[in-house]
Amino acid sequence: MEIKVSKAQISVWEWKDKAYEEIKHLPILEQMLIIQERTKQTIAQINVNKAKNKASLPNAR
């Protein structure tokens, strides 16, 4: 049986590989700072979306 991998999953794997290749030569602390900086905007957007969803719930306090 052949396992079918979605295009989205392949895209994620390619993105992760590219990100790793860009920072693999750096010391771990520098890698962590770069990752934190690159994900800061995404995390902020996730938090905004969570707050909006929580506020729109009927039983939200």
N, C-alpha and C positions, 0 to 999 in steps of 0.2 A: 504494500500500500504506500503510495506516494503522499508525503505530507506537503500541503500547499501553504506557502508562506505569503502573507499579504504584502502588497506594495508598501503599505504604511509601516509594517514591521521592518522590512528591508531598509526603508528610509531612516528609521530610528537607528538601526544597526550602523548604517553608513555615517550618520551624524555623530554617533558616539565614537566611532573609530576615528573620524576626522578630529574631533575634540581631543581625544587621547593623543593622537599623533602630534598635535600642536603643543602639548605641554609635557609630554613624557620625559623630556630631557631636563626639566627643571626640578629643583629641590621640592620636596613634598609641601613645605609651608607656602612656597610661592605658587604651587599648583592650586592649593586650597584658596589662596587669595584671589587668584584669577577666576576660579570656578564661582566663588562667592560674588565677585563683581559681575560676572556674566549672567548670573541667575537672579540678581537683585530685582530687576524690573519684572521678571516673570513671577517671582514670589509676591511682590507688591500687588500685581494684577490678580493673582489667586486670592489674596486676602481681601481685596476690594470686592471680588465676585462672591466670596463667602459671606461678607457682611451684607451685601445686597440680597442674597438668597435668604439669609437668616431674618432680615428685616421684612421680607415679603411673606414669611410664614404666618398663618393665621394666629398661632399661639406664641408668637415672638414677644419677648418682654423688653 
